[in-house]
Amino acid sequence: MAKQPTFSASMHIAIIHGKEPFLMTRYTNDFESKLKEEHGDVDRVVFDGSTVDLATILDEVRTLDLMMRYKLVIVDNADAFLASKDTGKTSNRQAMERYAESPVQSATLLLRATTWRPGKLDKAVAKKGVVFKLQNLSEHDSVRWCVGRCGKEHGCTLDAQAAQLLVHRIGLSLTRLDSELGKLSAKVAPSTTITKADVVEMVGLSREEQAWEIQTMLLSGNSGAAMSKLGELLDVSRQPRELLMWSVVDLTRRLSAAASMFQSGSSPAEIRKSLKLFGDGGNKILALAKQRTPTQLANLFTEAVAVDARTRSGLLDGRRGLELVAMRVCREVNN
């Protein structure tokens, strides 16, 4: 699993940066809890670094709370704040470097940002507190996280296959994954087990999976059904034309490559492994590649690439280009 920060109540300044909002929120709450253990109730004050000025931040950390509570002062978009200059010649970054050398003892200043430019400030903060970069979880760790999170926060057991499918469809955003886990746990109640079938039913296909649907339809050779599916993906699912065109061109590439490999003596198993052909779609690609000559399918691939180039250059409308390539593939399948 990804590295986790170690917080202490003695830290009066800290930096957390990275692009995972779920972890940003979680670690901020962990830090605040650690401060509460030492100081009791904590007054959390949050500023937007893109609009706040230096004087406001310094006044806040140096001014005692009316109820004498310890303060946690948070500056979001800290990268924008540090890039700004005060009314004088000194930059906010330089001012923070000086502050980090001797922060006030009645408050903790936490700088948070999605993007970060390391420098002298990091070294100064590390001496008094912590500088932590959020690491996005890998797919494997995200699956493990989902299983653990589901049991701890949602009171359900998440099947391993269900977790894998969920990550495949949603991606690695922990915020989105947690939201889907909440929906799934509510859906299966009063049961406490979430299965792969529940994920199939409740969680929509990823954009990539929807784009792959057009390949299956094209391999059927049914031009009417292919045009209908293309319209659905464009107008209902709002799939990017570029993603759909890539999917269609990739299909012609695999067909051409499979035909060439058959001609050179490769076995179906070798072709499957090399071109990553799976399931029924892989079977259809192999069958068609075996029936056509390498030249026929190479020409199909060349035509698809040419149409893609015309749409990219603006010489051909993207939707029209997709329709032309789709119809051409269907004709090749039916020849």
C-alpha positions as a printed Julia matrix, in Angstrom:
335×3 Matrix{Float64}:
   0.0     0.0     0.0
   1.01    3.65   -0.45
   3.07    5.37    2.21
   1.13    7.25    4.9
   2.21   10.43    6.71
   3.14   10.47   10.39
   1.66   13.42   12.27
   2.52   14.8    15.68
   0.83   17.38   17.88
   4.17   19.17   18.11
   4.1    20.01   14.4
   3.24   23.69   13.92
   3.59   23.77   10.14
   3.0    21.15    7.46
   2.59   20.67    3.72
   0.38   18.08    2.0
   0.28   18.09   -1.8
  -1.06   15.78   -4.46
  -4.06   15.12   -6.69
  -6.11   12.64   -4.64
  -8.8    14.69   -2.82
 -10.0    11.74   -0.76
  -6.58   11.22    0.78
  -6.1    14.96    1.22
  -9.27   15.11    3.31
  -8.48   11.93    5.2
  -4.95   12.95    6.18
  -6.1    16.44    7.17
  -8.67   14.88    9.49
  -6.02   12.51   10.87
  -3.76   15.49   11.56
  -6.57   17.39   13.28
  -7.37   14.35   15.42
  -3.74   14.16   16.52
  -3.84   17.86   17.49
  -7.06   17.33   19.45
  -5.46   14.55   21.47
  -2.92   17.07   22.74
  -4.8    20.38   22.75
  -8.47   19.44   23.17
 -10.94   21.21   20.91
  -9.33   22.66   17.77
 -10.55   25.67   15.77
 -10.17   24.88   12.06
  -9.9    27.91    9.75
  -9.67   27.43    5.97
  -8.5    29.97    3.38
  -8.36   29.88   -0.41
  -4.74   30.52   -1.33
  -5.68   31.93   -4.73
  -7.43   34.92   -3.13
  -6.11   35.35    0.44
  -3.21   37.69    1.2
  -0.17   37.07    3.37
  -1.2    39.48    6.14
  -4.51   37.67    6.65
  -2.77   34.31    7.04
  -0.18   35.61    9.48
  -2.78   37.51   11.53
  -4.88   34.36   11.81
  -2.09   32.09   13.04
  -0.79   34.72   15.48
  -4.15   35.75   16.94
  -5.45   33.68   19.84
  -8.9    32.16   19.52
 -11.54   33.92   21.66
 -12.18   30.66   23.47
  -8.45   29.97   23.78
  -8.67   26.96   21.46
  -5.71   25.7    19.51
  -5.9    26.65   15.81
  -5.47   24.64   12.65
  -5.13   27.17    9.84
  -5.41   25.61    6.37
  -4.42   27.31    3.13
  -5.83   25.51    0.07
  -4.37   26.18   -3.39
  -1.15   26.93   -1.53
   0.84   26.84   -4.77
  -1.06   29.9    -6.01
  -0.61   31.64   -2.66
   3.14   31.05   -2.63
   3.52   32.31   -6.2
   2.0    35.7    -5.27
   3.85   38.68   -3.88
   2.98   40.78   -0.86
   2.61   44.54   -1.22
   6.38   44.81   -0.84
   9.17   43.13   -2.8
   9.09   39.97   -0.72
   7.25   37.0    -2.21
   4.8    34.97   -0.16
   7.11   31.99   -0.57
  10.01   33.88    0.99
   7.79   35.07    3.83
   6.65   31.49    4.49
  10.25   30.29    4.46
  11.02   32.76    7.26
   7.83   31.85    9.14
   8.65   28.13    8.94
  11.92   28.76   10.79
  10.0    29.9    13.88
   6.25   29.15   13.67
   3.91   30.26   16.47
   3.24   27.64   19.14
  -0.51   28.25   19.51
  -1.45   27.14   15.99
  -0.57   24.79   13.16
  -0.38   26.1     9.6
  -1.21   23.5     6.95
  -0.5    24.27    3.29
  -2.44   22.08    0.83
  -2.07   21.98   -2.95
  -2.66   19.69   -5.92
   0.5    20.85   -7.7
   3.73   21.7    -5.94
   7.15   23.18   -6.71
   9.7    21.93   -4.16
  12.23   24.39   -2.78
  13.73   25.89    0.36
  10.31   26.0     2.01
  10.1    22.19    1.98
  13.38   21.88    3.86
  12.36   24.51    6.42
   8.96   22.89    7.0
  10.44   19.4     7.29
  12.54   20.57   10.26
   9.47   21.69   12.22
   6.71   19.52   10.78
   6.05   17.32    7.77
   6.04   17.57    3.98
   3.99   14.81    2.4
   3.25   14.05   -1.23
   0.04   12.11   -1.85
   0.65    9.01   -3.96
  -2.13    7.76   -6.22
  -2.83    4.11   -5.5
  -2.06    1.49   -8.12
  -4.89   -0.62   -9.52
  -3.92   -3.5    -7.23
  -3.82   -1.27   -4.14
  -7.1     0.39   -5.14
  -8.78   -3.03   -5.2
  -7.41   -3.8    -1.73
  -8.48   -0.36   -0.53
 -12.04   -0.94   -1.75
 -12.28   -4.25    0.1
 -10.98   -2.72    3.33
 -12.99    0.49    3.03
 -16.2    -1.4     2.34
 -15.88   -3.42    5.53
 -14.7    -0.57    7.75
 -16.94    2.29    6.61
 -19.91    0.67    4.88
 -20.42   -2.47    6.95
 -20.3    -4.81    3.95
 -18.08   -7.52    2.58
 -16.89   -6.76   -0.94
 -16.13   -9.8    -3.08
 -12.63   -9.7    -4.64
 -13.98  -10.02   -8.18
 -16.52   -7.3    -7.44
 -13.72   -5.02   -6.25
 -11.69   -5.66   -9.4
 -14.64   -4.89  -11.67
 -15.49   -1.76   -9.69
 -11.97   -0.36  -10.07
 -11.95   -1.31  -13.76
 -15.16    0.6   -14.38
 -14.69    3.58  -12.1
 -10.93    4.1   -12.23
  -8.52    4.96   -9.42
 -10.32    7.97   -7.92
 -10.9     7.03   -4.29
 -13.63    9.66   -3.97
 -15.65    8.1    -6.79
 -14.92    4.56   -5.59
 -16.12    5.4    -2.08
 -19.29    6.96   -3.48
 -20.05    3.81   -5.48
 -19.36    1.64   -2.43
 -21.95    3.65   -0.51
 -24.53    3.12   -3.26
 -23.75   -0.59   -3.49
 -24.01   -1.13    0.27
 -27.39    0.6     0.3
 -28.54   -1.47   -2.66
 -27.74   -4.88   -1.13
 -29.15   -4.06    2.34
 -30.15   -5.85    4.49
 -27.55   -8.23    3.04
 -23.94   -7.39    3.9
 -22.24   -8.93    0.86
 -21.57   -7.1    -2.42
 -20.99   -9.47   -5.35
 -19.7    -9.01   -8.86
 -23.29   -9.29  -10.11
 -24.23   -6.28   -7.94
 -21.45   -4.22   -9.53
 -22.53   -5.31  -13.03
 -26.08   -4.22  -12.25
 -25.37   -0.96  -10.42
 -22.19    0.49  -11.9
 -22.21    1.69  -15.5
 -19.63    0.7   -18.08
 -16.48    2.76  -18.2
 -15.94    4.97  -21.22
 -13.36    2.54  -22.56
 -15.75   -0.39  -22.21
 -18.5     1.53  -23.99
 -16.1     2.38  -26.8
 -15.21   -1.31  -27.16
 -18.89   -2.08  -27.67
 -18.69   -0.65  -31.17
 -16.03   -3.24  -32.07
 -18.35   -6.09  -31.12
 -21.12   -4.59  -33.22
 -18.85   -4.07  -36.25
 -17.62   -7.65  -36.08
 -21.25   -8.8   -36.42
 -21.35   -7.21  -39.88
 -24.79   -5.74  -39.16
 -24.42   -2.21  -40.55
 -27.84   -1.08  -39.29
 -27.13   -2.21  -35.73
 -23.62   -0.7   -35.94
 -24.98    2.71  -36.97
 -27.57    2.53  -34.18
 -24.91    1.69  -31.59
 -22.66    4.45  -32.9
 -25.49    6.97  -32.52
 -26.22    5.73  -28.99
 -22.59    6.06  -27.93
 -22.29    9.55  -29.41
 -25.65   11.06  -28.49
 -26.7     9.22  -25.33
 -23.46    8.12  -23.67
 -21.64   11.24  -24.92
 -18.55    9.28  -25.88
 -15.75   11.38  -27.41
 -15.54   10.87  -31.17
 -11.77   10.54  -30.85
 -12.11    7.59  -28.46
 -14.59    5.81  -30.73
 -12.45    6.42  -33.81
  -9.42    5.02  -31.96
 -11.44    1.9   -31.1
 -12.5     1.33  -34.72
  -9.01    1.95  -36.12
  -7.56   -0.36  -33.48
  -9.94   -3.1   -34.62
  -8.68   -2.8   -38.2
  -5.08   -2.83  -36.93
  -5.64   -6.08  -35.04
  -7.36   -7.69  -38.0
  -4.46   -6.77  -40.28
  -1.85   -7.96  -37.79
  -3.68  -11.24  -37.15
  -3.88  -12.0   -40.89
  -0.15  -11.36  -41.3
   0.68  -13.57  -38.31
  -1.47  -16.39  -39.7
   0.4   -16.14  -43.0
   3.76  -16.3   -41.2
   2.74  -19.5   -39.45
   1.75  -18.26  -35.98
  -0.75  -20.35  -34.04
  -4.08  -18.92  -32.82
  -2.78  -19.06  -29.25
   0.31  -17.04  -30.19
  -1.8   -14.47  -32.01
  -4.19  -14.16  -29.06
  -1.32  -13.51  -26.68
   0.5   -11.08  -28.95
  -2.57   -8.99  -29.87
  -4.34   -9.39  -26.51
  -7.44  -10.99  -28.02
  -9.95  -12.22  -25.46
 -13.4   -13.77  -25.36
 -15.92  -13.9   -28.19
 -14.56  -10.73  -29.77
 -11.13  -12.32  -30.01
 -12.64  -15.41  -31.63
 -14.37  -13.27  -34.27
 -11.16  -11.37  -35.06
  -9.24  -14.62  -35.52
 -11.97  -16.13  -37.69
 -12.15  -13.1   -39.98
  -8.36  -12.78  -40.19
  -8.12  -16.41  -41.27
 -10.7   -15.91  -44.02
  -9.08  -12.79  -45.55
  -5.68  -12.2   -47.09
  -3.18   -9.96  -45.29
  -3.42   -7.51  -48.22
  -7.19   -7.17  -47.88
  -7.03   -6.37  -44.17
  -3.94   -4.19  -44.55
  -5.9    -2.1   -47.04
  -8.77   -1.87  -44.55
  -6.37   -0.65  -41.85
  -4.8     1.88  -44.26
  -8.23    3.26  -45.21
  -9.24    3.6   -41.55
  -6.02    5.46  -40.71
  -6.54    7.78  -43.69
 -10.08    8.66  -42.6
  -8.88    9.23  -39.02
  -6.2    11.61  -40.34
  -8.8    13.57  -42.33
 -11.03   13.99  -39.28
  -8.08   15.12  -37.15
  -7.08   17.72  -39.73
 -10.63   19.04  -40.02
 -11.05   17.94  -43.64
 -13.85   15.57  -42.65
 -16.53   15.83  -39.96
 -15.72   13.5   -37.06
 -19.12   11.85  -36.97
 -19.18   11.35  -40.73
 -15.69    9.85  -40.58
 -16.78    7.35  -37.94
 -19.79    6.33  -40.01
 -17.65    5.83  -43.14
 -15.11    3.63  -41.36
 -17.82    1.65  -39.55
 -19.66    0.93  -42.79
 -16.4    -0.08  -44.49
 -15.61   -2.6   -41.71
 -19.13   -4.05  -41.9
 -18.78   -4.53  -45.66
 -15.45   -6.32  -45.18
 -17.0    -8.64  -42.58
 -19.85   -9.52  -44.96
 -17.73  -10.08  -48.11
